[in-house]
């Protein structure tokens, strides 16, 4: 996996895995906050009935464009759930 800066606006559909390799879900959309054109976080859908998790950009450890997997530097339990 690459740790090179990556445009988070183009990761919709990528699989997200936590630091232990467990699947968190799939990226549903980038989330914006401090800057209108740079995502601060990703909305990750855990499952149809399970809701979403808000993954902060600084929790991303690596992104593999080839396999479309985002590896996190944190465990799944530390990621906030919303809606």
C-alpha positions as CSV (number, residue, x, y, z in Angstrom):
1,X,0.0,0.0,0.0
2,X,1.1,3.5,-0.7
3,X,1.4,6.3,1.8
4,X,1.8,8.9,-0.9
5,X,-0.8,11.8,-0.7
6,X,-4.0,10.7,-2.4
7,X,-7.1,12.6,-3.4
8,X,-9.8,11.4,-1.0
9,X,-12.4,12.7,-3.4
10,X,-11.8,9.7,-5.7
11,X,-12.1,6.8,-3.2
12,X,-15.8,6.1,-3.4
13,X,-16.4,2.4,-3.3
14,X,-13.0,1.5,-1.8
15,X,-12.9,-1.1,0.9
16,X,-11.7,0.1,4.3
17,X,-9.8,-2.2,6.7
18,X,-8.7,-1.4,10.2
19,X,-5.2,-1.7,11.7
20,X,-5.9,-5.4,12.4
21,X,-7.0,-6.1,8.9
22,X,-10.7,-6.3,9.7
23,X,-13.1,-4.9,7.2
24,X,-14.8,-1.7,8.4
25,X,-16.9,-1.2,5.2
26,X,-16.9,0.7,1.9
27,X,-16.4,4.4,1.3
28,X,-19.8,6.0,0.6
29,X,-18.6,9.6,0.3
30,X,-15.9,12.1,1.3
31,X,-16.9,14.4,4.1
32,X,-15.9,18.1,4.1
33,X,-15.4,20.4,7.1
34,X,-12.5,22.8,7.4
35,X,-12.0,23.4,3.6
36,X,-14.7,23.2,1.0
37,X,-12.6,21.4,-1.5
38,X,-10.5,19.0,0.7
39,X,-12.2,16.1,2.5
40,X,-11.5,15.9,6.2
41,X,-13.0,12.4,6.6
42,X,-14.8,9.6,4.8
43,X,-18.3,8.3,5.4
44,X,-17.9,4.5,5.4
45,X,-21.0,2.2,5.1
46,X,-20.6,-0.8,7.3
47,X,-23.6,-2.7,6.0
48,X,-27.1,-2.1,4.8
49,X,-28.6,-2.1,8.3
50,X,-25.5,-1.2,10.3
51,X,-25.2,2.5,9.5
52,X,-22.0,4.5,8.8
53,X,-18.7,5.3,10.4
54,X,-16.9,8.6,10.1
55,X,-13.2,7.9,9.3
56,X,-11.0,10.9,9.9
57,X,-8.4,11.5,7.2
58,X,-5.6,11.3,9.7
59,X,-6.6,7.7,10.6
60,X,-5.8,6.6,7.1
61,X,-2.5,4.7,7.1
62,X,-2.3,3.7,3.4
63,X,-4.3,3.5,0.2
64,X,-3.8,0.9,-2.4
65,X,-5.2,2.1,-5.7
66,X,-4.7,-1.3,-7.4
67,X,-6.8,-3.3,-5.0
68,X,-9.0,-0.3,-4.0
69,X,-8.3,-0.9,-0.3
70,X,-7.8,1.8,2.4
71,X,-5.8,0.7,5.4
72,X,-6.4,2.5,8.6
73,X,-3.8,3.1,11.4
74,X,-6.5,2.6,14.1
75,X,-8.8,-0.3,15.1
76,X,-12.5,-0.4,14.1
77,X,-13.8,0.2,17.6
78,X,-12.2,3.6,17.8
79,X,-14.1,5.0,14.8
80,X,-17.2,7.0,15.5
81,X,-20.6,5.8,14.2
82,X,-23.2,8.1,12.8
83,X,-26.6,7.9,11.2
